[in-house]
Amino acid sequence: MAHGTIKAANAAANAVDAVGYAVDSVDADKCRAHAGELAAAVRAVPVSMMVQRAAMLCAEATGDRDGAERASTAMAALARDAFAQATRGAWPKPVRIVYPGDALAMFSSAGMTVRYDAYTQRYASPDYPWMVAVTPRDGGQEQLLYFDFIDTLQALDRDNPAYGTPRLRAIYVDTIMEAEAKLGTLRSIDSRALSAAAEANTPQAKIAVLRPAAEQGGLTSTQAWMVICALRAYPGCADGLIDVLLPQAEAKHGYSMLMLAMAYAEGIGIQADPKAAEALLDAADRQIAQHRAAAAYADLHALIHPGKAFPPFLRQRLQAASDAGNASAAIVLLTLDMKTKGKTFALSPADETRLADPANNGTGRGFWVLSQWYQGRDKAKSDDYLRRAADAGDSTALRSLALRLREAQGSAPPSADALAWFEKAANGGDTYAMYYLGLIALQEGKPRRAEDWSLSAVMYDDVNSLFFLTNLWTAGYAGMSGTPEKAVSILESLSTSDEYGARARRQLAGLALEGKGMPKNPERARTLLTPDAEAGDVQAQIQLGGALLYGLIGQGEQAKGRKWMERAVATDSLDAMVAFGSWLYYSGTDPGDRARGLAMSRKAADRDDISAINNVAWYLCVSSDDRVRDPVAGLGYSKKLEAQSEIGPSSLDTVAACEAAAGHFARAIELQQRVVDSVRGLSEADPDTLKEMQARLALYQAGKPYIEDPAERQAP
C-alpha cells in the first residue's frame, strides 16, 4: 500500500490470467512461458492471495517444490489473517484485499464454497463491503464474511486527478460494477439495480427496477424491495416478493431465510404470521454461524422501524446470541437501549468496556458512541473517546475534530492536520466535509479540485453541493466536466421543487441576467423573481430589488427597486440591510442616502453579519471621504472578520486594506499575497480581478494604503 501502484496491480492480474489461472488449476505450459511475469507479480503484489495461489499452482504444475512451499506458506499466512479480521467483533472493517479473486483463492484453499454474495452499500465510504456467504464443501453452517477491494485500488491509483476524493472510489465502483454486470455477475447486477432505484422518484418506479435483479436472486434488491413495501406500500407492491424469497430460503440461504422471517413478521407480501417468523429466524440463526442471523434481522428491523424498540421475541434471540459470544448482538442491544431508554439508561462499567473494546472498533463507532454518551457528563472522557474514534476512522468524529481545530485557527489557512481530518471524514462519507473541501479548493484557486469534492457530495444527494457545483460550471473555469448549459438544466429541474425551487429560480434569474448557460434575458429574470418576491421570499425581494436598482432589469425603475428593498429590510433581514446598504452607500441618489447606507450596514455588522462586517470595514478603511474614513474603527471591524475561520479572498482583501490603512504594511503584504495566490488559480475566469489584487499588493509593497477612487466606487 505504501509503494504499490495501480499499474503494477493491473500487470500482476494480467500475469495471473496469462498462466491460465482458474482458482483450482493453471496451464503448466503457460506457467513456464510466463514464469518471469508471474514472479514479478509476486514481488509487486505479495499480499494478493490470488497471485500467491497462482504461483503455488504453477510451482506444483512445473515441479518446483521450493516455490510451491514458499507460495503455500504465504497463502496460508494471508488466509489466517483474513479469517481473523473477518470474524472480529462488532462494527468490523471489511477485510482489505486487492482483487475479488483474493477471496475466492482463500475459499478454495480452505475447502469452502460460495453460496451467495452481495455488495451491501450503494457507495464506498470509505469501504465498499462485499458480503460473501461460504460453507465447507461438504456442508455445514454459513460464514458471512466481508471484503473490500475498492479502497485498495483507489489508494494505489495515485496519479489519477481525482485521487484522494470519494469521486475516485465512485469511479472504481461504477467501472467495476458495469464490467461485472456485462459478464452476468449477479452481485453487480444487484448493485446497479439498487443505484437505479435510488434515482427513481416513486415507489412504483423503484420496485420496477429492483424486481428483475431480485428475481435473479439479488439480495440487496430483494431487501430494498421489502423495505420500500414496508414504508411506502401501494396496492400490489409486494406481489412476487415471496416467490423470490421462498426458493432461496428452501435452499437454506441464511440471509434469505431471515428476510422471509421479516416478511412473515410484518405481513409484507403474505399474511402476517408471528410464529412462522420466529421459526424462520431460529432456522436462519442455526444456518448462519456465530448466531449472526439475529443481529442481521435487527439491522433490517431498524430500517423498517427506525428508533423503535425491538419486539420481545427479537430481544430474546439477541440476548441468546450475546450470551453465546456474538459481539454484534450485544452491541445492538446496548446501543438500542441507550437510544430508547433515554435518561433512565445507566451505562455500566461492563457496557463501557464492551463499547471501548478495540475488537468492536474496526470503524471507531464504539468510541464515537461513548464520546456522545460522555458529552455533558465528562468532557475529558468525551474528548478522549472522540479522538480515539477519529483515529479508528469514524467520519463523524473526524469532522468534529477538524471543525474544532479549524475554528481555533481563525482566518489562517487550514493546517495540514485539519485538512487531513476533513479529507478522511469526506472519504468516509461525510457530506459536510466534502462541501467544505470544495469551498477550500476554490479559495485556493483550484476549481477542478473543487469540482471533484462537489461531485462526491452530490453523489450523496447533498443539495448545497449541487448548487455549488452549478456555480462552478457557470463560472467559466476550464477543464470542468460540466458546462453552463448542464448547470442550467439541473437548475431548471430543481425550479419546480417545493423545497428548493425558490433557490433554483433565484440562481436561474442571475444566469439570465449574465447570459451564462442561456441567452441574456433580463425579462426572464424578472419573471422568475417576481412571483416569489410577491409571495414574501425575502431573498427574491433582495435580488429583484438589486437588479432594478442597478438597472440590470428595465430602465429607470429604481423607485420599484427601492420598494422591494424597503420591503425586505422591513422584515429585519440582515441580508437586505447589507445589499440595500451597499447600494445606498455607493449609488444612492437622494440626500442622506450615503449616510443611511453606512448606518444600515453598521447596524447589520454590529449584529455580527459577516458580509456587513466586511463592507463596513472596507468603507472605513479605503474611503476617500474624510467624513467616512476611519482606519482605527475599520481595523476593529476587520479584526472581527479575520477571526472567522473561512472568509475567502474577497474578505481577506478587506483585511489587508485595513492593515495597510493602519500603517501595518508587512501584515498587509502577507495577507494580500494570499489573496493574489488564491485569485491566480481562478484568473482564467476573471483576469481583471487578478490585476486589481496585484495592483493593491504593489501599493502595499510601496508603503502606500489603498484609497478607493470615488469615480469607480463599487461594493468589494
Summary of the structure (lengths in Angstrom):
residues: 716
radius of gyration: 30.9
end to end distance: 47.8
largest distance: 100.6
contacts: 2446
relative contact order: 0.04
helix: 67%
strand: 3%
